[in-house]
């Protein structure tokens, strides 16, 4: 390149240091960028962070019975692992809550929404790490 070897070595060192600096800056920005906490989760994130309860059938106070199933969306994978370990407590909360209701209390969209909110609050009381974002009713039969 140049006739002077010292200039060639200095240019190579400067280019190498510049490349290392640029790569370091790009990697630093990539790994330290926080995701936007206000953005809506994608469907893949919801599915990956959801616990699916077993189908539960129980009697209601009004001598009817309900058969239902829930998807419980949590805020992190750590919370999902905890809720999977606490599955018996989750089912107990669902059974106790449902058995204390009458069929008119559960009728319609407002009844289901009220039940989902009540279950979310009760499950959050049990969890030590993280919280339940939303409870989704995926199966629902009252007879």
N, C-alpha and C positions, 0 to 999 in steps of 0.2 A: 504494500500500500504506500506508505511513506518510506523514504530512504533511511530515516532515523528509527532505530529499533525502540528507543525509549518512548517516542511519540506513539508508535504502534501499541506498545504495552499499556501506556496510559489511556489510550482510546478504548482498548479492550476492557480495562478495569472500569472505566467510567460507564461504558455500555452495560457491563455485567451488573454493576451496582444499581444503575437505573432500572434494569429489568427486575432485579430482586426487590427494589422498592415498590415498583408498580404491582408486582405479583402480591407482595405483602399487603399493600393497600386494598387491592381487590378482594383478597381472601378475608381480610379484617372486616371490610364492609359487608361481605356476604354472610359471615358467621355471626356478626353482632347485630344484624338488623332484626328488630323486634317485629313480629307480625302485628298487624293492626288489631287491637283488642275489640274494636267496635264492629268489625266486619262479621257478616253472617258466615257460619261454617258451611262448607260444601257438603253435599249429600254423602260423599265418601268419608268425610270426617265424622259426620253424624253416625253412619253405619259402623265405622271403626271404633267409636266410643259409645256404643249402645249395648245395654244388657237386655236380653229378651227373657221375660219371665216365662215360667211354665204356664200352661193353660190352667186356670184356677176356677173351680166350681164351688160355690158356697150358698148357704141359705141366707135370705134377707129377713129382717124383722117382720116384714109383711107376709111371711110364709110363702114367698116366691123364692126362686133361686136364680143366681146369675152365673154365667160362664164367660170368663173374660181372659184376656192376655194383654200384656203391656210391653212396650219398648221403653227403656229408661235411658235417656241420653245424659251422659255425665261430661264434666269439663276436661278430663284428662285420662290418659291410659292408666295412670296410677290409681285414679278413682275407680276406673273400670275393674282393675284387678281386686280392689278392696270390695267392691259391690258383688263381684263373683264369689268371693269368700264368704260374704254375708248373705248369700242367697236365701238361707233359711229365715233370716231376720226380715228380709224384704218380703218374702211370701207371707210371713206372720203379720207384718204391717198391712199388707193388702187384704188378708183374710179378716183381720180385726176391723178394718175400716169398712169393708163391704158388709160384714155381718151386722154392723150397727146402723145400716141404712135401710130405708123402705124403698120399694120400687118407684113410688112417685118422686122421691128425692133424686133418683138416678135417671129419670126420664128426660129425654131431649138432650140437645147439645150443651145446654147450660149445666145440666146435672152431671154429664160426663166431664166437662171442663172443671167444675167444682171438685169432683172426685180426683182428677189428675193433679190439681193444685194442692189438695189436701195430702195426697200420697207423696208428692214432691217435698212438701214441708216436713212430713214425718220421716221420710228417708234421710233428708238432710240432717235431722237431729241425730241419727245413728252414725252417720259417716264421720270419720276422724280427719281424713284428707280429702279435699275437694268438695264438690257439691253436684247435685242433680240439676241439670239445665232445664230439662223438659221431660214429662212423662207423656207418652203417646199410647192411646188405647188402640190396639190393632185387632181385637176380637171382642164382640160384645153381644150377649144374648141374655135377655131377662124373660123368665117364664113363671 
